[in-house]
C-alpha cells in the first residue's frame, strides 16, 4: 500500500487496526455502536520537531504498531481509506 502523504514536523499518519468481530450469544454489534480501535499501524512519519534549533527525530517509524487514545488526532480519508494524523505525544505506546 503506497500512500503519497508526507506528514510534517512531529506528525504521524496511522491506519487503525480493526479488531476481530466478536459474537456473543448470537448478538452482533453494528459498526456505528462499536468503539474505535485504539491500536494502529504507522504508515508515514514526519521528519521530527525543532527544539533549540535542532531537529529531534521521532521515536516511531513506519510499520510500528502503536497504541493511541480513542479521540486522538484528526481523521482523514485518502484514496478511499481512513487514516488518522496524530502528533507523536498522542501516542501512548509502541506494541512490541
Backbone as JSON Lines, residues from 0, in Angstrom:
{"i":0,"aa":"X","n":[0.85,-1.17,0.0],"ca":[0.0,0.0,0.0],"c":[0.9,1.23,0.0]}
{"i":1,"aa":"X","n":[0.87,1.99,-1.06],"ca":[1.67,3.2,-1.17],"c":[0.78,4.42,-1.0]}
{"i":2,"aa":"X","n":[1.15,5.27,-0.05],"ca":[0.39,6.49,0.21],"c":[1.32,7.66,-0.08]}
{"i":3,"aa":"X","n":[0.87,8.59,-0.91],"ca":[1.68,9.75,-1.25],"c":[1.42,10.9,-0.3]}
{"i":4,"aa":"X","n":[1.56,10.66,0.99],"ca":[1.36,11.67,2.01],"c":[2.59,11.69,2.89]}
{"i":5,"aa":"X","n":[3.18,12.86,3.08],"ca":[4.35,13.01,3.94],"c":[3.97,13.96,5.07]}
{"i":6,"aa":"X","n":[3.76,13.45,6.28],"ca":[3.43,14.33,7.4],"c":[4.57,15.31,7.67]}
{"i":7,"aa":"X","n":[4.22,16.47,8.23],"ca":[5.23,17.46,8.56],"c":[5.5,17.45,10.07]}
{"i":8,"aa":"X","n":[6.63,18.01,10.45],"ca":[7.02,18.18,11.84],"c":[6.96,16.85,12.59]}
{"i":9,"aa":"X","n":[6.27,16.82,13.73],"ca":[6.22,15.6,14.55],"c":[4.89,14.86,14.38]}
{"i":10,"aa":"X","n":[4.29,14.99,13.2],"ca":[3.02,14.32,12.95],"c":[3.24,12.95,12.33]}
{"i":11,"aa":"X","n":[2.26,12.06,12.56],"ca":[2.37,10.67,12.12],"c":[1.05,10.26,11.47]}
{"i":12,"aa":"X","n":[1.13,9.56,10.35],"ca":[-0.05,9.03,9.66],"c":[-0.25,7.59,10.12]}
{"i":13,"aa":"X","n":[-1.43,7.3,10.69],"ca":[-1.72,5.99,11.28],"c":[-2.99,5.43,10.67]}
{"i":14,"aa":"X","n":[-2.97,4.12,10.41],"ca":[-4.17,3.4,9.97],"c":[-4.65,2.56,11.14]}
{"i":15,"aa":"X","n":[-5.91,2.76,11.55],"ca":[-6.44,1.98,12.67],"c":[-6.51,0.5,12.28]}
{"i":16,"aa":"X","n":[-6.15,-0.36,13.22],"ca":[-6.25,-1.8,13.01],"c":[-7.61,-2.25,13.54]}
{"i":17,"aa":"X","n":[-8.36,-2.91,12.7],"ca":[-9.7,-3.35,13.08],"c":[-9.6,-4.54,14.0]}
{"i":18,"aa":"X","n":[-10.4,-4.51,15.05],"ca":[-10.45,-5.62,15.98],"c":[-11.38,-6.69,15.41]}
{"i":19,"aa":"X","n":[-11.09,-7.96,15.66],"ca":[-11.97,-9.01,15.14],"c":[-13.37,-8.89,15.73]}
{"i":20,"aa":"X","n":[-14.37,-9.2,14.92],"ca":[-15.76,-9.08,15.35],"c":[-16.09,-10.21,16.32]}
{"i":21,"aa":"X","n":[-16.58,-9.85,17.47],"ca":[-16.92,-10.85,18.49],"c":[-18.44,-11.01,18.54]}
{"i":22,"aa":"X","n":[-18.88,-12.24,18.5],"ca":[-20.31,-12.53,18.61],"c":[-20.51,-13.29,19.91]}
{"i":23,"aa":"X","n":[-21.37,-12.78,20.74],"ca":[-21.68,-13.47,21.99],"c":[-23.18,-13.67,22.06]}
{"i":24,"aa":"X","n":[-23.57,-14.89,22.18],"ca":[-24.99,-15.18,22.31],"c":[-25.78,-14.83,21.07]}
{"i":25,"aa":"X","n":[-25.13,-14.79,19.91],"ca":[-25.82,-14.5,18.66],"c":[-26.1,-13.04,18.42]}
{"i":26,"aa":"X","n":[-25.57,-12.14,19.27],"ca":[-25.79,-10.71,19.1],"c":[-24.61,-10.11,18.35]}
{"i":27,"aa":"X","n":[-24.92,-9.41,17.28],"ca":[-23.88,-8.73,16.5],"c":[-24.04,-7.24,16.73]}
{"i":28,"aa":"X","n":[-22.95,-6.59,17.13],"ca":[-22.98,-5.15,17.38],"c":[-22.75,-4.41,16.07]}
{"i":29,"aa":"X","n":[-23.62,-3.48,15.68],"ca":[-23.41,-2.75,14.42],"c":[-22.18,-1.84,14.5]}
{"i":30,"aa":"X","n":[-21.62,-1.54,13.34],"ca":[-20.41,-0.71,13.27],"c":[-20.58,0.64,13.95]}
{"i":31,"aa":"X","n":[-21.76,1.2,13.88],"ca":[-21.99,2.53,14.46],"c":[-21.93,2.51,15.98]}
{"i":32,"aa":"X","n":[-22.15,1.36,16.6],"ca":[-22.14,1.26,18.06],"c":[-20.8,0.8,18.61]}
{"i":33,"aa":"X","n":[-19.89,0.37,17.74],"ca":[-18.59,-0.13,18.19],"c":[-17.67,1.03,18.57]}
{"i":34,"aa":"X","n":[-16.78,0.76,19.51],"ca":[-15.78,1.76,19.87],"c":[-14.67,1.75,18.82]}
{"i":35,"aa":"X","n":[-14.0,2.89,18.69],"ca":[-12.9,2.98,17.75],"c":[-11.72,2.17,18.29]}
{"i":36,"aa":"X","n":[-11.04,1.43,17.41],"ca":[-9.86,0.69,17.87],"c":[-8.78,1.65,18.34]}
{"i":37,"aa":"X","n":[-8.07,1.26,19.37],"ca":[-7.01,2.11,19.92],"c":[-5.63,1.68,19.43]}
{"i":38,"aa":"X","n":[-5.59,0.66,18.58],"ca":[-4.32,0.19,18.06],"c":[-4.25,0.53,16.58]}
{"i":39,"aa":"X","n":[-3.06,0.92,16.1],"ca":[-2.91,1.27,14.71],"c":[-1.52,0.96,14.19]}
{"i":40,"aa":"X","n":[-1.39,1.06,12.88],"ca":[-0.11,0.83,12.22],"c":[0.38,2.16,11.64]}
{"i":41,"aa":"X","n":[1.64,2.46,11.89],"ca":[2.23,3.7,11.38],"c":[2.49,3.54,9.88]}
{"i":42,"aa":"X","n":[1.92,4.44,9.09],"ca":[2.05,4.4,7.64],"c":[3.16,5.35,7.16]}
{"i":43,"aa":"X","n":[3.24,6.53,7.77],"ca":[4.27,7.51,7.4],"c":[4.56,8.4,8.61]}
{"i":44,"aa":"X","n":[5.79,8.9,8.71],"ca":[6.18,9.78,9.81],"c":[6.82,11.05,9.26]}
{"i":45,"aa":"X","n":[6.67,12.13,10.01],"ca":[7.32,13.38,9.65],"c":[8.79,13.35,10.06]}
{"i":46,"aa":"X","n":[9.54,14.39,9.71],"ca":[10.98,14.42,10.0],"c":[11.31,14.68,11.46]}
{"i":47,"aa":"X","n":[10.37,15.16,12.25],"ca":[10.63,15.46,13.66],"c":[10.41,16.94,13.93]}
{"i":48,"aa":"X","n":[10.43,17.29,15.2],"ca":[10.18,18.68,15.58],"c":[11.51,19.4,15.83]}
{"i":49,"aa":"X","n":[11.45,20.73,15.76],"ca":[12.62,21.54,16.07],"c":[12.58,21.95,17.53]}
{"i":50,"aa":"X","n":[13.73,21.86,18.19],"ca":[13.84,22.28,19.58],"c":[15.23,22.9,19.75]}
{"i":51,"aa":"X","n":[15.27,24.16,20.12],"ca":[16.52,24.91,20.26],"c":[17.35,24.88,18.98]}
{"i":52,"aa":"X","n":[16.68,24.95,17.83],"ca":[17.38,24.99,16.54],"c":[17.84,23.64,16.03]}
{"i":53,"aa":"X","n":[17.58,22.57,16.77],"ca":[17.98,21.23,16.34],"c":[16.74,20.4,16.08]}
{"i":54,"aa":"X","n":[16.8,19.55,15.07],"ca":[15.68,18.67,14.77],"c":[15.76,17.43,15.66]}
{"i":55,"aa":"X","n":[14.67,17.14,16.35],"ca":[14.57,15.98,17.23],"c":[13.83,14.88,16.46]}
{"i":56,"aa":"X","n":[14.49,13.75,16.12],"ca":[13.81,12.7,15.36],"c":[12.73,12.01,16.2]}
{"i":57,"aa":"X","n":[11.78,11.39,15.52],"ca":[10.67,10.72,16.2],"c":[11.11,9.34,16.69]}
{"i":58,"aa":"X","n":[10.42,8.86,17.74],"ca":[10.72,7.54,18.3],"c":[10.04,6.41,17.52]}
{"i":59,"aa":"X","n":[9.02,6.73,16.74],"ca":[8.31,5.7,15.97],"c":[8.79,5.73,14.53]}
{"i":60,"aa":"X","n":[8.59,4.6,13.85],"ca":[8.97,4.51,12.44],"c":[7.87,3.8,11.67]}
{"i":61,"aa":"X","n":[7.94,3.87,10.37],"ca":[6.95,3.25,9.51],"c":[6.88,1.75,9.82]}
{"i":62,"aa":"X","n":[5.66,1.23,9.93],"ca":[5.47,-0.19,10.2],"c":[5.25,-0.53,11.66]}
{"i":63,"aa":"X","n":[5.56,0.39,12.58],"ca":[5.35,0.15,14.01],"c":[3.86,0.02,14.31]}
{"i":64,"aa":"X","n":[3.54,-0.82,15.27],"ca":[2.18,-0.92,15.81],"c":[2.15,-0.06,17.06]}
{"i":65,"aa":"X","n":[1.16,0.83,17.17],"ca":[1.11,1.77,18.28],"c":[-0.25,1.76,18.95]}
{"i":66,"aa":"X","n":[-0.27,2.19,20.22],"ca":[-1.5,2.41,20.96],"c":[-1.72,3.9,21.06]}
{"i":67,"aa":"X","n":[-2.96,4.33,20.86],"ca":[-3.28,5.75,20.92],"c":[-4.6,5.94,21.64]}
{"i":68,"aa":"X","n":[-4.88,7.16,22.03],"ca":[-6.14,7.46,22.7],"c":[-7.31,7.33,21.75]}
{"i":69,"aa":"X","n":[-8.5,7.09,22.29],"ca":[-9.7,6.91,21.47],"c":[-10.0,8.13,20.6]}
{"i":70,"aa":"X","n":[-9.79,9.31,21.15],"ca":[-10.18,10.53,20.45],"c":[-8.96,11.34,20.0]}
{"i":71,"aa":"X","n":[-7.83,10.7,19.81],"ca":[-6.61,11.38,19.4],"c":[-6.62,11.69,17.91]}
{"i":72,"aa":"X","n":[-5.94,12.76,17.55],"ca":[-5.69,13.07,16.16],"c":[-6.87,13.56,15.36]}
{"i":73,"aa":"X","n":[-6.6,13.71,14.06],"ca":[-7.6,14.16,13.1],"c":[-7.82,13.07,12.07]}
{"i":74,"aa":"X","n":[-9.07,12.69,11.88],"ca":[-9.37,11.65,10.9],"c":[-9.38,12.24,9.5]}
{"i":75,"aa":"X","n":[-8.74,11.53,8.57],"ca":[-8.69,11.95,7.17],"c":[-8.99,10.75,6.28]}
{"i":76,"aa":"X","n":[-9.46,11.03,5.07],"ca":[-9.72,9.97,4.1],"c":[-8.81,10.22,2.91]}
{"i":77,"aa":"X","n":[-7.97,9.23,2.58],"ca":[-7.02,9.34,1.48],"c":[-7.23,8.14,0.57]}
{"i":78,"aa":"X","n":[-7.5,8.39,-0.7],"ca":[-7.75,7.33,-1.69],"c":[-8.8,6.33,-1.21]}
{"i":79,"aa":"X","n":[-9.84,6.81,-0.53],"ca":[-10.92,5.95,-0.08],"c":[-10.64,5.19,1.21]}
{"i":80,"aa":"X","n":[-9.46,5.37,1.79],"ca":[-9.11,4.69,3.05],"c":[-9.09,5.7,4.19]}
{"i":81,"aa":"X","n":[-9.47,5.25,5.38],"ca":[-9.5,6.11,6.56],"c":[-8.17,6.04,7.3]}
{"i":82,"aa":"X","n":[-7.64,7.2,7.65],"ca":[-6.39,7.32,8.4],"c":[-6.57,8.35,9.5]}
{"i":83,"aa":"X","n":[-5.58,8.44,10.38],"ca":[-5.55,9.44,11.43],"c":[-4.19,10.1,11.37]}
{"i":84,"aa":"X","n":[-4.17,11.42,11.49],"ca":[-2.91,12.15,11.62],"c":[-2.83,12.6,13.07]}
{"i":85,"aa":"X","n":[-1.79,12.13,13.77],"ca":[-1.62,12.47,15.18],"c":[-0.21,12.98,15.43]}
{"i":86,"aa":"X","n":[-0.06,13.68,16.53],"ca":[1.27,14.13,16.95],"c":[1.93,13.0,17.74]}
{"i":87,"aa":"X","n":[3.24,13.01,17.77],"ca":[3.97,11.96,18.47],"c":[3.58,11.87,19.93]}
{"i":88,"aa":"X","n":[3.31,13.01,20.58],"ca":[2.99,12.98,22.01],"c":[1.6,12.39,22.29]}
{"i":89,"aa":"X","n":[0.79,12.13,21.25],"ca":[-0.5,11.5,21.43],"c":[-0.41,9.97,21.39]}
{"i":90,"aa":"X","n":[0.76,9.45,21.04],"ca":[0.97,8.0,21.02],"c":[1.28,7.55,22.44]}
{"i":91,"aa":"X","n":[0.54,6.55,22.9],"ca":[0.69,6.08,24.28],"c":[1.81,5.04,24.41]}
{"i":92,"aa":"X","n":[1.96,4.15,23.4],"ca":[2.97,3.11,23.48],"c":[3.2,2.51,22.1]}
{"i":93,"aa":"X","n":[4.36,1.87,21.95],"ca":[4.67,1.07,20.76],"c":[4.48,-0.39,21.17]}
{"i":94,"aa":"X","n":[3.7,-1.14,20.39],"ca":[3.43,-2.54,20.69],"c":[4.56,-3.38,20.12]}
{"i":95,"aa":"X","n":[5.19,-4.17,20.98],"ca":[6.33,-5.0,20.55],"c":[5.86,-6.3,19.94]}
